[in-house]
Amino acid sequence: MSKRELRSPDAPEPLGTYSQGLVAGDFVYTSGMGPIDPKTGEVVGTDVATQTRQVLANLTAILGEHGLGLDDVVKSTVHLQDLHRDFAAYDEVYRAHFNQPYPVRTTVGSDLMNILVEIDFVAYKN
């Protein structure tokens, strides 16, 4: 199986040794994305709802490079800086972006670097 890199100018540039996304067979895997404005390189917002919207915009841009959208997401992994405080606000924004059946999801509390939320996706193109 071969893999192909996905790169979008509408998502933040990688800050390390990783790709924004990879196509492997019928699947697209994204890196974890934070709430970074791709034009300024700055963190967007100080609350989890605003940051979640930016993260989802960044991920949508990467999926779009392979002709996919949020309806093609089958799995998401979510890291919240403060799981107990921010889960409800994050989940409200997340729910507004997806249709049923929702992707399977893991949401955990994590020590993040000056952001409140990071999300990565697995999407399927049939």
Contacts in CASP RR format, 6 or more apart in sequence:
PFRMAT RR
TARGET T0000
AUTHOR 0000-0000-0000
METHOD contacts of the structure
MODEL  1
MSKRELRSPDAPEPLGTYSQGLVAGDFVYTSGMGPIDPKTGEVVGTDVAT
QTRQVLANLTAILGEHGLGLDDVVKSTVHLQDLHRDFAAYDEVYRAHFNQ
PYPVRTTVGSDLMNILVEIDFVAYKN
1 24 0 8 1.000
1 25 0 8 1.000
2 24 0 8 1.000
2 25 0 8 1.000
3 22 0 8 1.000
3 23 0 8 1.000
3 24 0 8 1.000
3 25 0 8 1.000
4 22 0 8 1.000
4 23 0 8 1.000
5 19 0 8 1.000
5 20 0 8 1.000
5 21 0 8 1.000
5 22 0 8 1.000
5 23 0 8 1.000
6 19 0 8 1.000
6 20 0 8 1.000
6 21 0 8 1.000
6 22 0 8 1.000
6 23 0 8 1.000
6 28 0 8 1.000
6 30 0 8 1.000
6 62 0 8 1.000
6 65 0 8 1.000
6 66 0 8 1.000
7 19 0 8 1.000
7 20 0 8 1.000
7 21 0 8 1.000
7 65 0 8 1.000
8 20 0 8 1.000
8 38 0 8 1.000
8 61 0 8 1.000
8 62 0 8 1.000
8 64 0 8 1.000
8 65 0 8 1.000
9 38 0 8 1.000
10 38 0 8 1.000
10 57 0 8 1.000
10 58 0 8 1.000
10 61 0 8 1.000
11 20 0 8 1.000
11 33 0 8 1.000
11 38 0 8 1.000
11 58 0 8 1.000
11 59 0 8 1.000
11 61 0 8 1.000
11 62 0 8 1.000
12 33 0 8 1.000
12 34 0 8 1.000
12 36 0 8 1.000
12 37 0 8 1.000
12 38 0 8 1.000
12 41 0 8 1.000
12 58 0 8 1.000
13 38 0 8 1.000
14 20 0 8 1.000
14 31 0 8 1.000
18 31 0 8 1.000
19 31 0 8 1.000
20 30 0 8 1.000
20 31 0 8 1.000
20 33 0 8 1.000
20 62 0 8 1.000
21 28 0 8 1.000
21 29 0 8 1.000
21 30 0 8 1.000
21 31 0 8 1.000
21 62 0 8 1.000
22 28 0 8 1.000
22 29 0 8 1.000
23 66 0 8 1.000
26 124 0 8 1.000
26 125 0 8 1.000
26 126 0 8 1.000
27 122 0 8 1.000
27 123 0 8 1.000
27 124 0 8 1.000
27 125 0 8 1.000
28 62 0 8 1.000
28 63 0 8 1.000
28 66 0 8 1.000
28 68 0 8 1.000
28 72 0 8 1.000
28 121 0 8 1.000
28 122 0 8 1.000
28 123 0 8 1.000
28 124 0 8 1.000
28 125 0 8 1.000
29 120 0 8 1.000
29 121 0 8 1.000
29 122 0 8 1.000
30 59 0 8 1.000
30 62 0 8 1.000
30 63 0 8 1.000
30 120 0 8 1.000
30 121 0 8 1.000
30 122 0 8 1.000
30 123 0 8 1.000
31 120 0 8 1.000
32 77 0 8 1.000
32 118 0 8 1.000
32 119 0 8 1.000
32 120 0 8 1.000
33 55 0 8 1.000
33 58 0 8 1.000
33 59 0 8 1.000
33 62 0 8 1.000
33 118 0 8 1.000
33 119 0 8 1.000
33 120 0 8 1.000
34 51 0 8 1.000
34 54 0 8 1.000
34 55 0 8 1.000
34 58 0 8 1.000
34 115 0 8 1.000
34 117 0 8 1.000
34 118 0 8 1.000
34 119 0 8 1.000
35 43 0 8 1.000
35 44 0 8 1.000
35 45 0 8 1.000
35 50 0 8 1.000
35 51 0 8 1.000
35 52 0 8 1.000
35 54 0 8 1.000
35 55 0 8 1.000
35 58 0 8 1.000
35 115 0 8 1.000
35 116 0 8 1.000
35 117 0 8 1.000
36 42 0 8 1.000
36 43 0 8 1.000
36 44 0 8 1.000
36 54 0 8 1.000
36 58 0 8 1.000
37 43 0 8 1.000
37 44 0 8 1.000
37 54 0 8 1.000
38 58 0 8 1.000
38 61 0 8 1.000
43 51 0 8 1.000
43 114 0 8 1.000
43 115 0 8 1.000
44 50 0 8 1.000
44 51 0 8 1.000
44 54 0 8 1.000
45 51 0 8 1.000
45 54 0 8 1.000
47 89 0 8 1.000
47 116 0 8 1.000
48 80 0 8 1.000
48 82 0 8 1.000
48 86 0 8 1.000
48 89 0 8 1.000
48 90 0 8 1.000
48 93 0 8 1.000
48 116 0 8 1.000
48 117 0 8 1.000
49 89 0 8 1.000
49 90 0 8 1.000
49 92 0 8 1.000
49 93 0 8 1.000
51 115 0 8 1.000
51 116 0 8 1.000
51 117 0 8 1.000
52 89 0 8 1.000
52 90 0 8 1.000
52 93 0 8 1.000
52 94 0 8 1.000
52 117 0 8 1.000
52 119 0 8 1.000
53 93 0 8 1.000
55 117 0 8 1.000
55 118 0 8 1.000
55 119 0 8 1.000
56 70 0 8 1.000
56 93 0 8 1.000
56 94 0 8 1.000
56 97 0 8 1.000
56 119 0 8 1.000
59 119 0 8 1.000
59 120 0 8 1.000
59 121 0 8 1.000
60 69 0 8 1.000
60 70 0 8 1.000
63 69 0 8 1.000
63 70 0 8 1.000
63 72 0 8 1.000
63 73 0 8 1.000
63 121 0 8 1.000
63 123 0 8 1.000
66 123 0 8 1.000
66 125 0 8 1.000
67 125 0 8 1.000
68 123 0 8 1.000
68 125 0 8 1.000
69 123 0 8 1.000
70 97 0 8 1.000
70 98 0 8 1.000
71 98 0 8 1.000
71 99 0 8 1.000
72 123 0 8 1.000
72 124 0 8 1.000
72 125 0 8 1.000
73 98 0 8 1.000
73 103 0 8 1.000
73 121 0 8 1.000
73 122 0 8 1.000
73 123 0 8 1.000
74 103 0 8 1.000
74 104 0 8 1.000
74 122 0 8 1.000
74 123 0 8 1.000
74 124 0 8 1.000
75 103 0 8 1.000
75 104 0 8 1.000
75 105 0 8 1.000
75 121 0 8 1.000
75 122 0 8 1.000
76 103 0 8 1.000
76 104 0 8 1.000
76 105 0 8 1.000
76 106 0 8 1.000
76 119 0 8 1.000
76 120 0 8 1.000
76 121 0 8 1.000
76 122 0 8 1.000
77 105 0 8 1.000
77 106 0 8 1.000
77 107 0 8 1.000
77 108 0 8 1.000
77 119 0 8 1.000
77 120 0 8 1.000
78 90 0 8 1.000
78 94 0 8 1.000
78 105 0 8 1.000
78 106 0 8 1.000
78 107 0 8 1.000
78 108 0 8 1.000
78 117 0 8 1.000
78 118 0 8 1.000
78 119 0 8 1.000
79 107 0 8 1.000
79 108 0 8 1.000
79 109 0 8 1.000
79 110 0 8 1.000
79 112 0 8 1.000
79 117 0 8 1.000
79 118 0 8 1.000
79 119 0 8 1.000
80 86 0 8 1.000
80 87 0 8 1.000
80 90 0 8 1.000
80 107 0 8 1.000
80 108 0 8 1.000
80 109 0 8 1.000
80 110 0 8 1.000
80 116 0 8 1.000
80 117 0 8 1.000
81 109 0 8 1.000
81 110 0 8 1.000
81 111 0 8 1.000
81 112 0 8 1.000
81 115 0 8 1.000
81 116 0 8 1.000
81 117 0 8 1.000
82 109 0 8 1.000
82 116 0 8 1.000
83 107 0 8 1.000
83 108 0 8 1.000
83 109 0 8 1.000
86 116 0 8 1.000
86 117 0 8 1.000
87 107 0 8 1.000
90 107 0 8 1.000
90 117 0 8 1.000
95 102 0 8 1.000
103 121 0 8 1.000
110 118 0 8 1.000
112 118 0 8 1.000
END
